[in-house]
Structures are given as C-alpha cells and as structure tokens.
Amino acid sequence: MSQDSQQNQDIAYRGYTISVAPVNGGRDGRWHDAYKIMKGDVLISEHSNTNIVHEDFDTAVDSSINYAKLQIDNLVG
C-alpha cells in the first residue's frame, strides 16, 4: 500500500476514528509515530512521538494504529 493511501486511511475502532499520519524524521530518513483520535467531529487526542523511530513507513503506520487503539482502550475502560 502506498504512503498516501495509508496516511489518508481512517480506521474505526470502538466508536472512535483513528487517522494515522507518521512523520518522517528528515535527515535520518526514519519514521515516527503520529495519529489523531476523533469521536464524530470532536478531536479526542492528537499524538506524535519522536522518541519511537521506525526504519520504514509501514511499520510506523502499524505502530501508530496500535498505540491509538491502546489509548482508546484506556479511555473506554
């Protein structure tokens, strides 16, 4: 899957919408986790983590989704 199609993909999870948008670190070429969590039109959380780095875009997408799901699980209980 291309970076553009994955970046624009919204994932529904437990009544929330996760939008992933990994960030390229620039010179090092590594990718960092980043995502938004929405409930309807309301932004619940926006997160970017430059401490976690990945060698490729696909891994950063998967990691971002997993972290967002964990955050939603913690919100829902």
mmJSON file of the N, C-alpha and C atoms, coordinates in Angstrom:
{"data_MODEL":{"atom_site":{
"group_PDB":["ATOM","ATOM","ATOM","ATOM","ATOM","ATOM","ATOM","ATOM","ATOM","ATOM","ATOM","ATOM","ATOM","ATOM","ATOM","ATOM","ATOM","ATOM","ATOM","ATOM","ATOM","ATOM","ATOM","ATOM","ATOM","ATOM","ATOM","ATOM","ATOM","ATOM","ATOM","ATOM","ATOM","ATOM","ATOM","ATOM","ATOM","ATOM","ATOM","ATOM","ATOM","ATOM","ATOM","ATOM","ATOM","ATOM","ATOM","ATOM","ATOM","ATOM","ATOM","ATOM","ATOM","ATOM","ATOM","ATOM","ATOM","ATOM","ATOM","ATOM","ATOM","ATOM","ATOM","ATOM","ATOM","ATOM","ATOM","ATOM","ATOM","ATOM","ATOM","ATOM","ATOM","ATOM","ATOM","ATOM","ATOM","ATOM","ATOM","ATOM","ATOM","ATOM","ATOM","ATOM","ATOM","ATOM","ATOM","ATOM","ATOM","ATOM","ATOM","ATOM","ATOM","ATOM","ATOM","ATOM","ATOM","ATOM","ATOM","ATOM","ATOM","ATOM","ATOM","ATOM","ATOM","ATOM","ATOM","ATOM","ATOM","ATOM","ATOM","ATOM","ATOM","ATOM","ATOM","ATOM","ATOM","ATOM","ATOM","ATOM","ATOM","ATOM","ATOM","ATOM","ATOM","ATOM","ATOM","ATOM","ATOM","ATOM","ATOM","ATOM","ATOM","ATOM","ATOM","ATOM","ATOM","ATOM","ATOM","ATOM","ATOM","ATOM","ATOM","ATOM","ATOM","ATOM","ATOM","ATOM","ATOM","ATOM","ATOM","ATOM","ATOM","ATOM","ATOM","ATOM","ATOM","ATOM","ATOM","ATOM","ATOM","ATOM","ATOM","ATOM","ATOM","ATOM","ATOM","ATOM","ATOM","ATOM","ATOM","ATOM","ATOM","ATOM","ATOM","ATOM","ATOM","ATOM","ATOM","ATOM","ATOM","ATOM","ATOM","ATOM","ATOM","ATOM","ATOM","ATOM","ATOM","ATOM","ATOM","ATOM","ATOM","ATOM","ATOM","ATOM","ATOM","ATOM","ATOM","ATOM","ATOM","ATOM","ATOM","ATOM","ATOM","ATOM","ATOM","ATOM","ATOM","ATOM","ATOM","ATOM","ATOM","ATOM","ATOM","ATOM","ATOM","ATOM","ATOM","ATOM","ATOM","ATOM","ATOM","ATOM","ATOM","ATOM","ATOM","ATOM","ATOM","ATOM","ATOM"],
"id":[1,2,3,4,5,6,7,8,9,10,11,12,13,14,15,16,17,18,19,20,21,22,23,24,25,26,27,28,29,30,31,32,33,34,35,36,37,38,39,40,41,42,43,44,45,46,47,48,49,50,51,52,53,54,55,56,57,58,59,60,61,62,63,64,65,66,67,68,69,70,71,72,73,74,75,76,77,78,79,80,81,82,83,84,85,86,87,88,89,90,91,92,93,94,95,96,97,98,99,100,101,102,103,104,105,106,107,108,109,110,111,112,113,114,115,116,117,118,119,120,121,122,123,124,125,126,127,128,129,130,131,132,133,134,135,136,137,138,139,140,141,142,143,144,145,146,147,148,149,150,151,152,153,154,155,156,157,158,159,160,161,162,163,164,165,166,167,168,169,170,171,172,173,174,175,176,177,178,179,180,181,182,183,184,185,186,187,188,189,190,191,192,193,194,195,196,197,198,199,200,201,202,203,204,205,206,207,208,209,210,211,212,213,214,215,216,217,218,219,220,221,222,223,224,225,226,227,228,229,230,231],
"type_symbol":["N","C","C","N","C","C","N","C","C","N","C","C","N","C","C","N","C","C","N","C","C","N","C","C","N","C","C","N","C","C","N","C","C","N","C","C","N","C","C","N","C","C","N","C","C","N","C","C","N","C","C","N","C","C","N","C","C","N","C","C","N","C","C","N","C","C","N","C","C","N","C","C","N","C","C","N","C","C","N","C","C","N","C","C","N","C","C","N","C","C","N","C","C","N","C","C","N","C","C","N","C","C","N","C","C","N","C","C","N","C","C","N","C","C","N","C","C","N","C","C","N","C","C","N","C","C","N","C","C","N","C","C","N","C","C","N","C","C","N","C","C","N","C","C","N","C","C","N","C","C","N","C","C","N","C","C","N","C","C","N","C","C","N","C","C","N","C","C","N","C","C","N","C","C","N","C","C","N","C","C","N","C","C","N","C","C","N","C","C","N","C","C","N","C","C","N","C","C","N","C","C","N","C","C","N","C","C","N","C","C","N","C","C","N","C","C","N","C","C","N","C","C","N","C","C","N","C","C","N","C","C"],
"label_atom_id":["N","CA","C","N","CA","C","N","CA","C","N","CA","C","N","CA","C","N","CA","C","N","CA","C","N","CA","C","N","CA","C","N","CA","C","N","CA","C","N","CA","C","N","CA","C","N","CA","C","N","CA","C","N","CA","C","N","CA","C","N","CA","C","N","CA","C","N","CA","C","N","CA","C","N","CA","C","N","CA","C","N","CA","C","N","CA","C","N","CA","C","N","CA","C","N","CA","C","N","CA","C","N","CA","C","N","CA","C","N","CA","C","N","CA","C","N","CA","C","N","CA","C","N","CA","C","N","CA","C","N","CA","C","N","CA","C","N","CA","C","N","CA","C","N","CA","C","N","CA","C","N","CA","C","N","CA","C","N","CA","C","N","CA","C","N","CA","C","N","CA","C","N","CA","C","N","CA","C","N","CA","C","N","CA","C","N","CA","C","N","CA","C","N","CA","C","N","CA","C","N","CA","C","N","CA","C","N","CA","C","N","CA","C","N","CA","C","N","CA","C","N","CA","C","N","CA","C","N","CA","C","N","CA","C","N","CA","C","N","CA","C","N","CA","C","N","CA","C","N","CA","C","N","CA","C","N","CA","C","N","CA","C","N","CA","C","N","CA","C"],
"label_alt_id":[null,null,null,null,null,null,null,null,null,null,null,null,null,null,null,null,null,null,null,null,null,null,null,null,null,null,null,null,null,null,null,null,null,null,null,null,null,null,null,null,null,null,null,null,null,null,null,null,null,null,null,null,null,null,null,null,null,null,null,null,null,null,null,null,null,null,null,null,null,null,null,null,null,null,null,null,null,null,null,null,null,null,null,null,null,null,null,null,null,null,null,null,null,null,null,null,null,null,null,null,null,null,null,null,null,null,null,null,null,null,null,null,null,null,null,null,null,null,null,null,null,null,null,null,null,null,null,null,null,null,null,null,null,null,null,null,null,null,null,null,null,null,null,null,null,null,null,null,null,null,null,null,null,null,null,null,null,null,null,null,null,null,null,null,null,null,null,null,null,null,null,null,null,null,null,null,null,null,null,null,null,null,null,null,null,null,null,null,null,null,null,null,null,null,null,null,null,null,null,null,null,null,null,null,null,null,null,null,null,null,null,null,null,null,null,null,null,null,null,null,null,null,null,null,null,null,null,null,null,null,null],
"label_comp_id":["MET","MET","MET","SER","SER","SER","GLN","GLN","GLN","ASP","ASP","ASP","SER","SER","SER","GLN","GLN","GLN","GLN","GLN","GLN","ASN","ASN","ASN","GLN","GLN","GLN","ASP","ASP","ASP","ILE","ILE","ILE","ALA","ALA","ALA","TYR","TYR","TYR","ARG","ARG","ARG","GLY","GLY","GLY","TYR","TYR","TYR","THR","THR","THR","ILE","ILE","ILE","SER","SER","SER","VAL","VAL","VAL","ALA","ALA","ALA","PRO","PRO","PRO","VAL","VAL","VAL","ASN","ASN","ASN","GLY","GLY","GLY","GLY","GLY","GLY","ARG","ARG","ARG","ASP","ASP","ASP","GLY","GLY","GLY","ARG","ARG","ARG","TRP","TRP","TRP","HIS","HIS","HIS","ASP","ASP","ASP","ALA","ALA","ALA","TYR","TYR","TYR","LYS","LYS","LYS","ILE","ILE","ILE","MET","MET","MET","LYS","LYS","LYS","GLY","GLY","GLY","ASP","ASP","ASP","VAL","VAL","VAL","LEU","LEU","LEU","ILE","ILE","ILE","SER","SER","SER","GLU","GLU","GLU","HIS","HIS","HIS","SER","SER","SER","ASN","ASN","ASN","THR","THR","THR","ASN","ASN","ASN","ILE","ILE","ILE","VAL","VAL","VAL","HIS","HIS","HIS","GLU","GLU","GLU","ASP","ASP","ASP","PHE","PHE","PHE","ASP","ASP","ASP","THR","THR","THR","ALA","ALA","ALA","VAL","VAL","VAL","ASP","ASP","ASP","SER","SER","SER","SER","SER","SER","ILE","ILE","ILE","ASN","ASN","ASN","TYR","TYR","TYR","ALA","ALA","ALA","LYS","LYS","LYS","LEU","LEU","LEU","GLN","GLN","GLN","ILE","ILE","ILE","ASP","ASP","ASP","ASN","ASN","ASN","LEU","LEU","LEU","VAL","VAL","VAL","GLY","GLY","GLY"],
"label_asym_id":["A","A","A","A","A","A","A","A","A","A","A","A","A","A","A","A","A","A","A","A","A","A","A","A","A","A","A","A","A","A","A","A","A","A","A","A","A","A","A","A","A","A","A","A","A","A","A","A","A","A","A","A","A","A","A","A","A","A","A","A","A","A","A","A","A","A","A","A","A","A","A","A","A","A","A","A","A","A","A","A","A","A","A","A","A","A","A","A","A","A","A","A","A","A","A","A","A","A","A","A","A","A","A","A","A","A","A","A","A","A","A","A","A","A","A","A","A","A","A","A","A","A","A","A","A","A","A","A","A","A","A","A","A","A","A","A","A","A","A","A","A","A","A","A","A","A","A","A","A","A","A","A","A","A","A","A","A","A","A","A","A","A","A","A","A","A","A","A","A","A","A","A","A","A","A","A","A","A","A","A","A","A","A","A","A","A","A","A","A","A","A","A","A","A","A","A","A","A","A","A","A","A","A","A","A","A","A","A","A","A","A","A","A","A","A","A","A","A","A","A","A","A","A","A","A","A","A","A","A","A","A"],
"label_entity_id":["1","1","1","1","1","1","1","1","1","1","1","1","1","1","1","1","1","1","1","1","1","1","1","1","1","1","1","1","1","1","1","1","1","1","1","1","1","1","1","1","1","1","1","1","1","1","1","1","1","1","1","1","1","1","1","1","1","1","1","1","1","1","1","1","1","1","1","1","1","1","1","1","1","1","1","1","1","1","1","1","1","1","1","1","1","1","1","1","1","1","1","1","1","1","1","1","1","1","1","1","1","1","1","1","1","1","1","1","1","1","1","1","1","1","1","1","1","1","1","1","1","1","1","1","1","1","1","1","1","1","1","1","1","1","1","1","1","1","1","1","1","1","1","1","1","1","1","1","1","1","1","1","1","1","1","1","1","1","1","1","1","1","1","1","1","1","1","1","1","1","1","1","1","1","1","1","1","1","1","1","1","1","1","1","1","1","1","1","1","1","1","1","1","1","1","1","1","1","1","1","1","1","1","1","1","1","1","1","1","1","1","1","1","1","1","1","1","1","1","1","1","1","1","1","1","1","1","1","1","1","1"],
"label_seq_id":[1,1,1,2,2,2,3,3,3,4,4,4,5,5,5,6,6,6,7,7,7,8,8,8,9,9,9,10,10,10,11,11,11,12,12,12,13,13,13,14,14,14,15,15,15,16,16,16,17,17,17,18,18,18,19,19,19,20,20,20,21,21,21,22,22,22,23,23,23,24,24,24,25,25,25,26,26,26,27,27,27,28,28,28,29,29,29,30,30,30,31,31,31,32,32,32,33,33,33,34,34,34,35,35,35,36,36,36,37,37,37,38,38,38,39,39,39,40,40,40,41,41,41,42,42,42,43,43,43,44,44,44,45,45,45,46,46,46,47,47,47,48,48,48,49,49,49,50,50,50,51,51,51,52,52,52,53,53,53,54,54,54,55,55,55,56,56,56,57,57,57,58,58,58,59,59,59,60,60,60,61,61,61,62,62,62,63,63,63,64,64,64,65,65,65,66,66,66,67,67,67,68,68,68,69,69,69,70,70,70,71,71,71,72,72,72,73,73,73,74,74,74,75,75,75,76,76,76,77,77,77],
"pdbx_PDB_ins_code":[null,null,null,null,null,null,null,null,null,null,null,null,null,null,null,null,null,null,null,null,null,null,null,null,null,null,null,null,null,null,null,null,null,null,null,null,null,null,null,null,null,null,null,null,null,null,null,null,null,null,null,null,null,null,null,null,null,null,null,null,null,null,null,null,null,null,null,null,null,null,null,null,null,null,null,null,null,null,null,null,null,null,null,null,null,null,null,null,null,null,null,null,null,null,null,null,null,null,null,null,null,null,null,null,null,null,null,null,null,null,null,null,null,null,null,null,null,null,null,null,null,null,null,null,null,null,null,null,null,null,null,null,null,null,null,null,null,null,null,null,null,null,null,null,null,null,null,null,null,null,null,null,null,null,null,null,null,null,null,null,null,null,null,null,null,null,null,null,null,null,null,null,null,null,null,null,null,null,null,null,null,null,null,null,null,null,null,null,null,null,null,null,null,null,null,null,null,null,null,null,null,null,null,null,null,null,null,null,null,null,null,null,null,null,null,null,null,null,null,null,null,null,null,null,null,null,null,null,null,null,null],
"Cartn_x":[0.859,0.0,0.898,0.554,1.395,1.265,2.254,2.229,1.011,0.65,-0.5,-1.791,-2.002,-3.255,-3.306,-2.181,-2.18,-2.333,-1.707,-1.779,-3.198,-3.954,-5.297,-6.345,-5.922,-6.844,-7.317,-8.631,-9.205,-9.618,-9.362,-9.687,-10.733,-11.852,-12.89,-12.531,-12.611,-12.29,-13.073,-13.965,-14.739,-15.485,-16.008,-16.776,-15.95,-14.653,-13.741,-13.156,-12.588,-11.898,-10.437,-9.569,-8.126,-7.632,-6.916,-6.26,-4.759,-4.052,-2.605,-1.89,-0.81,-0.013,1.432,2.151,3.545,4.365,5.341,6.17,7.562,8.08,9.442,10.408,11.433,12.396,13.359,13.27,14.147,15.453,16.532,17.864,18.1,17.56,17.831,16.954,15.887,15.021,14.137,14.117,13.304,11.934,10.998,9.609,9.228,8.38,7.928,6.409,5.939,4.502,3.769,2.579,1.697,0.285,-0.69,-2.084,-3.011,-4.26,-5.348,-6.473,-7.158,-8.343,-9.515,-10.558,-11.763,-12.966,-13.938,-15.25,-16.241,-16.765,-17.585,-16.702,-17.107,-16.316,-15.416,-15.346,-14.584,-13.219,-12.167,-10.817,-10.645,-10.375,-10.181,-8.711,-7.842,-6.413,-5.617,-4.484,-3.542,-2.172,-1.458,-0.209,0.876,2.055,3.237,4.369,5.079,6.129,7.436,8.333,9.616,10.629,10.26,11.166,11.13,10.041,9.922,10.209,11.22,11.596,11.477,11.127,10.974,11.746,12.249,13.033,12.177,10.879,10.053,8.662,7.99,6.681,5.635,5.604,4.589,4.645,5.836,5.992,5.503,5.771,5.298,3.772,3.15,1.687,1.134,1.653,1.184,1.359,2.5,2.768,1.818,1.589,0.678,-0.731,-1.195,-2.525,-2.593,-1.581,-1.575,-1.592,-0.803,-0.796,-2.136,-2.737,-4.043,-5.099,-5.083,-6.038,-5.855,-4.626,-4.36,-4.908,-4.727,-5.249,-6.768,-7.414,-8.876,-9.331,-8.643,-8.99,-8.916,-7.925,-7.798,-8.91,-9.343,-10.447,-11.769,-12.011,-13.274,-13.353,-12.219,-12.181,-12.305],
"Cartn_y":[-1.183,0.0,1.237,2.25,3.44,4.297,5.149,6.038,6.937,7.483,8.381,7.68,6.462,5.782,5.355,4.975,4.606,5.834,6.925,8.125,8.669,8.483,9.023,8.022,6.864,5.815,6.088,6.081,6.194,4.816,4.521,3.225,3.427,2.726,2.776,1.759,2.198,1.31,1.73,0.869,1.056,2.393,2.82,4.054,5.311,5.152,6.26,6.087,7.155,7.096,7.445,6.584,6.801,7.229,8.344,8.803,8.766,7.971,7.86,8.818,9.365,10.292,10.273,9.141,9.079,10.233,10.644,11.796,11.302,11.794,11.462,12.341,11.703,12.419,13.307,13.352,14.252,13.591,14.113,13.66,12.178,11.641,10.236,9.288,9.818,9.005,8.039,8.147,7.258,7.875,7.028,7.437,7.401,8.359,8.475,8.301,7.723,7.528,8.864,8.9,10.063,9.643,10.13,9.802,10.81,10.803,11.574,10.609,10.866,10.101,11.064,10.696,11.529,10.736,11.433,10.862,11.781,11.321,12.207,13.311,14.562,15.712,16.283,15.609,16.118,15.433,16.255,15.732,15.305,14.026,13.491,13.565,13.221,13.2,13.323,13.968,14.063,13.76,12.86,12.391,12.226,12.683,12.451,12.094,11.026,10.563,10.451,11.391,11.367,10.469,9.916,9.009,7.602,7.265,5.953,6.127,5.411,5.532,4.181,4.244,3.048,3.243,2.15,2.2,2.467,2.076,2.265,2.773,3.306,3.922,2.922,1.737,0.743,0.363,0.21,-0.126,1.016,2.246,3.408,3.489,3.146,3.132,2.1,0.883,-0.18,0.207,0.763,1.175,2.287,3.256,4.363,3.837,2.898,2.323,1.588,0.803,0.051,0.966,2.038,2.985,3.704,4.059,4.724,3.789,2.526,1.556,1.385,1.349,1.241,2.45,3.644,4.853,4.807,4.359,4.238,3.209,2.076,1.066,1.652,2.476,3.115,4.127,4.822,5.784,5.081,3.997,3.289,2.477,1.93,1.178,-0.281],
"Cartn_z":[0.0,0.0,0.0,-0.746,-0.841,0.407,0.631,1.79,1.774,0.625,0.549,0.922,0.435,0.736,2.197,2.788,4.202,5.082,4.711,5.515,5.568,4.521,4.458,4.908,5.343,5.76,7.188,7.37,8.705,9.162,10.419,10.984,12.073,11.974,13.007,14.08,15.341,16.458,17.691,18.142,19.37,19.415,18.28,18.222,17.977,17.798,17.531,16.134,15.604,14.317,14.541,14.044,14.134,12.761,12.715,11.489,11.732,10.963,11.14,10.197,10.691,9.883,10.375,10.168,10.607,10.041,10.815,10.464,10.102,8.974,8.574,9.34,9.902,10.724,9.976,8.673,7.914,7.549,8.077,7.674,7.905,8.994,9.282,8.464,7.827,6.995,7.764,9.062,9.877,10.123,10.5,10.689,12.155,12.556,13.935,13.998,15.105,15.294,15.346,14.753,14.86,14.477,15.251,14.971,15.619,15.157,15.755,16.077,17.176,17.541,17.559,16.818,16.728,17.223,17.777,18.097,17.41,16.274,15.448,14.902,15.134,14.678,15.766,16.905,18.048,18.12,18.171,18.343,19.8,20.015,21.358,21.753,20.815,21.112,19.825,19.934,18.822,19.389,18.761,19.352,18.294,18.641,17.824,18.774,18.467,19.358,18.592,18.839,18.143,18.85,20.017,20.718,20.139,19.469,18.843,17.357,16.872,15.461,14.767,13.49,12.674,11.382,10.867,9.632,8.408,8.454,7.271,7.643,6.651,6.809,7.297,6.705,7.057,8.534,9.056,10.476,11.351,10.95,11.71,11.69,10.572,10.487,11.464,11.415,12.305,13.772,14.099,15.474,15.915,15.043,15.362,15.627,14.808,14.999,16.333,16.633,17.891,19.11,19.083,20.202,20.326,19.21,19.244,19.82,19.417,19.962,21.466,21.914,23.344,24.096,23.526,24.153,24.215,23.154,23.145,24.178,24.248,25.247,26.658,26.919,28.226,28.476,27.434,27.574,27.851,27.128,27.23,28.517,28.911,30.162,30.039],
"occupancy":[1.0,1.0,1.0,1.0,1.0,1.0,1.0,1.0,1.0,1.0,1.0,1.0,1.0,1.0,1.0,1.0,1.0,1.0,1.0,1.0,1.0,1.0,1.0,1.0,1.0,1.0,1.0,1.0,1.0,1.0,1.0,1.0,1.0,1.0,1.0,1.0,1.0,1.0,1.0,1.0,1.0,1.0,1.0,1.0,1.0,1.0,1.0,1.0,1.0,1.0,1.0,1.0,1.0,1.0,1.0,1.0,1.0,1.0,1.0,1.0,1.0,1.0,1.0,1.0,1.0,1.0,1.0,1.0,1.0,1.0,1.0,1.0,1.0,1.0,1.0,1.0,1.0,1.0,1.0,1.0,1.0,1.0,1.0,1.0,1.0,1.0,1.0,1.0,1.0,1.0,1.0,1.0,1.0,1.0,1.0,1.0,1.0,1.0,1.0,1.0,1.0,1.0,1.0,1.0,1.0,1.0,1.0,1.0,1.0,1.0,1.0,1.0,1.0,1.0,1.0,1.0,1.0,1.0,1.0,1.0,1.0,1.0,1.0,1.0,1.0,1.0,1.0,1.0,1.0,1.0,1.0,1.0,1.0,1.0,1.0,1.0,1.0,1.0,1.0,1.0,1.0,1.0,1.0,1.0,1.0,1.0,1.0,1.0,1.0,1.0,1.0,1.0,1.0,1.0,1.0,1.0,1.0,1.0,1.0,1.0,1.0,1.0,1.0,1.0,1.0,1.0,1.0,1.0,1.0,1.0,1.0,1.0,1.0,1.0,1.0,1.0,1.0,1.0,1.0,1.0,1.0,1.0,1.0,1.0,1.0,1.0,1.0,1.0,1.0,1.0,1.0,1.0,1.0,1.0,1.0,1.0,1.0,1.0,1.0,1.0,1.0,1.0,1.0,1.0,1.0,1.0,1.0,1.0,1.0,1.0,1.0,1.0,1.0,1.0,1.0,1.0,1.0,1.0,1.0,1.0,1.0,1.0,1.0,1.0,1.0,1.0,1.0,1.0,1.0,1.0,1.0],
"B_iso_or_equiv":[0.0,0.0,0.0,0.0,0.0,0.0,0.0,0.0,0.0,0.0,0.0,0.0,0.0,0.0,0.0,0.0,0.0,0.0,0.0,0.0,0.0,0.0,0.0,0.0,0.0,0.0,0.0,0.0,0.0,0.0,0.0,0.0,0.0,0.0,0.0,0.0,0.0,0.0,0.0,0.0,0.0,0.0,0.0,0.0,0.0,0.0,0.0,0.0,0.0,0.0,0.0,0.0,0.0,0.0,0.0,0.0,0.0,0.0,0.0,0.0,0.0,0.0,0.0,0.0,0.0,0.0,0.0,0.0,0.0,0.0,0.0,0.0,0.0,0.0,0.0,0.0,0.0,0.0,0.0,0.0,0.0,0.0,0.0,0.0,0.0,0.0,0.0,0.0,0.0,0.0,0.0,0.0,0.0,0.0,0.0,0.0,0.0,0.0,0.0,0.0,0.0,0.0,0.0,0.0,0.0,0.0,0.0,0.0,0.0,0.0,0.0,0.0,0.0,0.0,0.0,0.0,0.0,0.0,0.0,0.0,0.0,0.0,0.0,0.0,0.0,0.0,0.0,0.0,0.0,0.0,0.0,0.0,0.0,0.0,0.0,0.0,0.0,0.0,0.0,0.0,0.0,0.0,0.0,0.0,0.0,0.0,0.0,0.0,0.0,0.0,0.0,0.0,0.0,0.0,0.0,0.0,0.0,0.0,0.0,0.0,0.0,0.0,0.0,0.0,0.0,0.0,0.0,0.0,0.0,0.0,0.0,0.0,0.0,0.0,0.0,0.0,0.0,0.0,0.0,0.0,0.0,0.0,0.0,0.0,0.0,0.0,0.0,0.0,0.0,0.0,0.0,0.0,0.0,0.0,0.0,0.0,0.0,0.0,0.0,0.0,0.0,0.0,0.0,0.0,0.0,0.0,0.0,0.0,0.0,0.0,0.0,0.0,0.0,0.0,0.0,0.0,0.0,0.0,0.0,0.0,0.0,0.0,0.0,0.0,0.0,0.0,0.0,0.0,0.0,0.0,0.0],
"pdbx_formal_charge":[null,null,null,null,null,null,null,null,null,null,null,null,null,null,null,null,null,null,null,null,null,null,null,null,null,null,null,null,null,null,null,null,null,null,null,null,null,null,null,null,null,null,null,null,null,null,null,null,null,null,null,null,null,null,null,null,null,null,null,null,null,null,null,null,null,null,null,null,null,null,null,null,null,null,null,null,null,null,null,null,null,null,null,null,null,null,null,null,null,null,null,null,null,null,null,null,null,null,null,null,null,null,null,null,null,null,null,null,null,null,null,null,null,null,null,null,null,null,null,null,null,null,null,null,null,null,null,null,null,null,null,null,null,null,null,null,null,null,null,null,null,null,null,null,null,null,null,null,null,null,null,null,null,null,null,null,null,null,null,null,null,null,null,null,null,null,null,null,null,null,null,null,null,null,null,null,null,null,null,null,null,null,null,null,null,null,null,null,null,null,null,null,null,null,null,null,null,null,null,null,null,null,null,null,null,null,null,null,null,null,null,null,null,null,null,null,null,null,null,null,null,null,null,null,null,null,null,null,null,null,null],
"auth_seq_id":[1,1,1,2,2,2,3,3,3,4,4,4,5,5,5,6,6,6,7,7,7,8,8,8,9,9,9,10,10,10,11,11,11,12,12,12,13,13,13,14,14,14,15,15,15,16,16,16,17,17,17,18,18,18,19,19,19,20,20,20,21,21,21,22,22,22,23,23,23,24,24,24,25,25,25,26,26,26,27,27,27,28,28,28,29,29,29,30,30,30,31,31,31,32,32,32,33,33,33,34,34,34,35,35,35,36,36,36,37,37,37,38,38,38,39,39,39,40,40,40,41,41,41,42,42,42,43,43,43,44,44,44,45,45,45,46,46,46,47,47,47,48,48,48,49,49,49,50,50,50,51,51,51,52,52,52,53,53,53,54,54,54,55,55,55,56,56,56,57,57,57,58,58,58,59,59,59,60,60,60,61,61,61,62,62,62,63,63,63,64,64,64,65,65,65,66,66,66,67,67,67,68,68,68,69,69,69,70,70,70,71,71,71,72,72,72,73,73,73,74,74,74,75,75,75,76,76,76,77,77,77],
"auth_comp_id":["MET","MET","MET","SER","SER","SER","GLN","GLN","GLN","ASP","ASP","ASP","SER","SER","SER","GLN","GLN","GLN","GLN","GLN","GLN","ASN","ASN","ASN","GLN","GLN","GLN","ASP","ASP","ASP","ILE","ILE","ILE","ALA","ALA","ALA","TYR","TYR","TYR","ARG","ARG","ARG","GLY","GLY","GLY","TYR","TYR","TYR","THR","THR","THR","ILE","ILE","ILE","SER","SER","SER","VAL","VAL","VAL","ALA","ALA","ALA","PRO","PRO","PRO","VAL","VAL","VAL","ASN","ASN","ASN","GLY","GLY","GLY","GLY","GLY","GLY","ARG","ARG","ARG","ASP","ASP","ASP","GLY","GLY","GLY","ARG","ARG","ARG","TRP","TRP","TRP","HIS","HIS","HIS","ASP","ASP","ASP","ALA","ALA","ALA","TYR","TYR","TYR","LYS","LYS","LYS","ILE","ILE","ILE","MET","MET","MET","LYS","LYS","LYS","GLY","GLY","GLY","ASP","ASP","ASP","VAL","VAL","VAL","LEU","LEU","LEU","ILE","ILE","ILE","SER","SER","SER","GLU","GLU","GLU","HIS","HIS","HIS","SER","SER","SER","ASN","ASN","ASN","THR","THR","THR","ASN","ASN","ASN","ILE","ILE","ILE","VAL","VAL","VAL","HIS","HIS","HIS","GLU","GLU","GLU","ASP","ASP","ASP","PHE","PHE","PHE","ASP","ASP","ASP","THR","THR","THR","ALA","ALA","ALA","VAL","VAL","VAL","ASP","ASP","ASP","SER","SER","SER","SER","SER","SER","ILE","ILE","ILE","ASN","ASN","ASN","TYR","TYR","TYR","ALA","ALA","ALA","LYS","LYS","LYS","LEU","LEU","LEU","GLN","GLN","GLN","ILE","ILE","ILE","ASP","ASP","ASP","ASN","ASN","ASN","LEU","LEU","LEU","VAL","VAL","VAL","GLY","GLY","GLY"],
"auth_asym_id":["A","A","A","A","A","A","A","A","A","A","A","A","A","A","A","A","A","A","A","A","A","A","A","A","A","A","A","A","A","A","A","A","A","A","A","A","A","A","A","A","A","A","A","A","A","A","A","A","A","A","A","A","A","A","A","A","A","A","A","A","A","A","A","A","A","A","A","A","A","A","A","A","A","A","A","A","A","A","A","A","A","A","A","A","A","A","A","A","A","A","A","A","A","A","A","A","A","A","A","A","A","A","A","A","A","A","A","A","A","A","A","A","A","A","A","A","A","A","A","A","A","A","A","A","A","A","A","A","A","A","A","A","A","A","A","A","A","A","A","A","A","A","A","A","A","A","A","A","A","A","A","A","A","A","A","A","A","A","A","A","A","A","A","A","A","A","A","A","A","A","A","A","A","A","A","A","A","A","A","A","A","A","A","A","A","A","A","A","A","A","A","A","A","A","A","A","A","A","A","A","A","A","A","A","A","A","A","A","A","A","A","A","A","A","A","A","A","A","A","A","A","A","A","A","A","A","A","A","A","A","A"],
"auth_atom_id":["N","CA","C","N","CA","C","N","CA","C","N","CA","C","N","CA","C","N","CA","C","N","CA","C","N","CA","C","N","CA","C","N","CA","C","N","CA","C","N","CA","C","N","CA","C","N","CA","C","N","CA","C","N","CA","C","N","CA","C","N","CA","C","N","CA","C","N","CA","C","N","CA","C","N","CA","C","N","CA","C","N","CA","C","N","CA","C","N","CA","C","N","CA","C","N","CA","C","N","CA","C","N","CA","C","N","CA","C","N","CA","C","N","CA","C","N","CA","C","N","CA","C","N","CA","C","N","CA","C","N","CA","C","N","CA","C","N","CA","C","N","CA","C","N","CA","C","N","CA","C","N","CA","C","N","CA","C","N","CA","C","N","CA","C","N","CA","C","N","CA","C","N","CA","C","N","CA","C","N","CA","C","N","CA","C","N","CA","C","N","CA","C","N","CA","C","N","CA","C","N","CA","C","N","CA","C","N","CA","C","N","CA","C","N","CA","C","N","CA","C","N","CA","C","N","CA","C","N","CA","C","N","CA","C","N","CA","C","N","CA","C","N","CA","C","N","CA","C","N","CA","C","N","CA","C","N","CA","C","N","CA","C","N","CA","C","N","CA","C"],
"pdbx_PDB_model_num":[1,1,1,1,1,1,1,1,1,1,1,1,1,1,1,1,1,1,1,1,1,1,1,1,1,1,1,1,1,1,1,1,1,1,1,1,1,1,1,1,1,1,1,1,1,1,1,1,1,1,1,1,1,1,1,1,1,1,1,1,1,1,1,1,1,1,1,1,1,1,1,1,1,1,1,1,1,1,1,1,1,1,1,1,1,1,1,1,1,1,1,1,1,1,1,1,1,1,1,1,1,1,1,1,1,1,1,1,1,1,1,1,1,1,1,1,1,1,1,1,1,1,1,1,1,1,1,1,1,1,1,1,1,1,1,1,1,1,1,1,1,1,1,1,1,1,1,1,1,1,1,1,1,1,1,1,1,1,1,1,1,1,1,1,1,1,1,1,1,1,1,1,1,1,1,1,1,1,1,1,1,1,1,1,1,1,1,1,1,1,1,1,1,1,1,1,1,1,1,1,1,1,1,1,1,1,1,1,1,1,1,1,1,1,1,1,1,1,1,1,1,1,1,1,1,1,1,1,1,1,1]
}}}
